Amino acid sequence: MGAPRRNKDLPKNLYLNKNSFRYQLPDGKRVSLGTDKEKAIKQAKQLNEKYELHKEKLRIEALSIKLDAERRDNKNEPSFKNVIFRFEGEYLAHKFKDQTLYNKTRVTKRLEDHFRDKALIDIEMKDWSNCFDSLELSHDAFKKHKTVVTQIYEFAKRKGLIPPEKYNLGKLLDYTPPMKSDGVRETNTKKRDKMSSDQFRDVYENAPEWMQDLLKGALLTGLRQGDLLKLRFTAIRDNWICVTPNKTQEDQVPQKIRFEIKGDLKELIDKRRAIAKTQDNCPYVFSCPTKVKSLGKEKTHINQILRSNIVSKFRKLSRPLNTYRTYNESELNPPTFHEIRGLSARLTKKHLTIDGKKFDDRLIGLRLGHRDPTVNVVTSKYSHDHDDIEDYYRVEPLLDWNDLIDGNIS
């Protein structure tokens, strides 16, 4: 057992040094208060009170200066500019990541440039209509902007920045097609077409080897593009690929799925592992060769594939192909890389079974890593710190790659 503390019965900042008592000042220096214990304790208490009052006075002065500065900057007023400032820092930065966060802040920047210092509570429906008319958005872009506006009003509601009659203003926004040069509003908006098996095969056969592997992984697993590009070899555990989809990571109970490494998927993973060793042990399952020697701002490894690389590469590959040329005069936009998820889901539902039963929509949703309240109820007993492999929803079976490429399934 250790020796008893010598300063246990002394007030704060008073210490016994041999036979004399010393008081520690706020700057760390110590001064002598003599050898009389009672006098030293009395003086120490008086000094503590003095310095505590001084400390509180300084705190109040600092707070007053801060409040004055905020009043000058108008930060305490619920102006649109300041609501956006808080919305980005207190909501977006904690809720979203990477490309999604970038897309959201692009929208808030446009809205902030339009309304600037106008008070949020003074913005009416006609103001929003004028805002969106000036932006001349497509229908898809409008939906993304409306989502952000709705989130802004929800945030302002929680923070008490707007009155009740303004709560649902964002939800009431409706799309108005942009005006054409002849003064008539555009009525037709193009939607993105679904990807067919023929289109996938066409792109696959014309893609470089590294992208063929990525396309194959996308179709076999149905994972989102972002989850595929961030997939690391460390996610492989006990012959399973364990994934927590990025879109559910902030949920109270994140969705977890796992793919057994067998058949075509095992062949793909073994190939990618061998390639990674030739690329300075790249930690990412999917990577690409490069002549660039600098990482840049976004990469953590020189061979890492960025989302922007895939978007542009897929567009350049697909546009000249015969299966894509018809879109020049079509009312639909051509399918993008993201539509591989939909193709994977449709082929799974059409051709695969579990115990002789077809996949239903719920199982398809689980396979794609969608949020599912039923599963959340089942797995809610697990905490975030508990990461057992059995927590991951087992995804099987996978499509037969040879049948797909040979055109036996479509």
C-alpha positions, 0 to 999 in steps of 0.5 A: 500500500502506498504512502498517505498523501501529504496534501489530502486535507489541504485546500486546492492549490496549497501544498506542504513542502517539507515544513512550509506551506506553498501556494500555486499561482495560476501561472504555475509558480509557487509562493510560501505561506509560512509554516503555520498550517491554520494561517496557510489554509485561511490564506489559500482559501482567500486566494482561491476565491480571489482567483476564481472570481477573476477567472469567472470575470475573464470568462464573462468578458470573453463571452461578451466579446464573442456575443458582440462579434456574433451580433455584428456578423448577424449570426444570431439571426436566422438568415438563410446564410447562417442557417446554411452555415449551421446546417453544413457543420452540424448536420451534413458533415456528420450525416454524409461522406465523400461524394454524397457530402460533396453533392449536398454542399454543391446544392447548399452553395447554389441556394446560399448564393441566391438568398444570401442574407435574406431571413429564412422565415421570410422566404415564401413559396414564390421565392423558392419558385423564382430560385428554381426557375433561375437555376433551370434544373432538370427533373432529376436535379430538382429532386436532389435540390428539393431533398436538401431544402426539405432537410434544411427545414427539418434542421431549422425546425429541430433548432427552433429557427422557424415557426410551425407554419414554415415546417413543411414548406420544403416538402410542398415544392413542385417541379416546374419544367424550364422554359424553352427558347420559344417561350413554351415550358419543356414537358418531357424529361429524360429518365435513365434506362435500365441496363440489359445483359447485351449492353453489359456484355458489350461494355465488358468485352471492350473494357480494359482488364482492370475495368473488366474485373470491376464490372464482374465484381459489380454484377456478381455482388450488386454492391454500390460503386462507392462500396466496390471502390473502397473494398479492401482485402482486410474486409475478407474474413474467414473466406467471406467478404464482409461489407457494411454499405456506406449509406447505412454506416450512420444508421443506429443499426448499420446494415451488414452483408457478406459474400462467400468467396467461392466459384467465380467470386473466388477466382476474381478475388485470387486474381486481384490479390495477385495483382495487388502484390505487383502494385506495391501491395495495394490494399484495395481489391479493385485497382488500376495500373497508372503512370502517375507517381503522386497520390494527389488529394483524394487517393490513399494509394497510387493505384486506387480507383476514384469514382470520377475515373469510373464515371468518365471511363464508362461513358467513353467506353459505352457511347460508341457501342452499337447497343448504346447508339440508339440513345441519340434519338431516344427519350431515355438517357443511356444506363450508367455504371450504377445500373449494373446493380439493377441488372444484378438484382433482376437477374438474381430474381429471375434465375436464382433460387434459395431452397427451391424458392425464388428471391422476393423483393425483401431478399433482393433488397437485403442482397443489395445492402438496402435498409430493412427495418425487419432485419434491424429489429433482428440484429438490434441486440448487437452493439456497434462494438460487437462485430461478429461475422454472424452479424453479417447477412449471408448473401447467396447464391451468386450468378453464374458468370460463364452463363451470363457472358455466353448469353445463356441468361439474360 
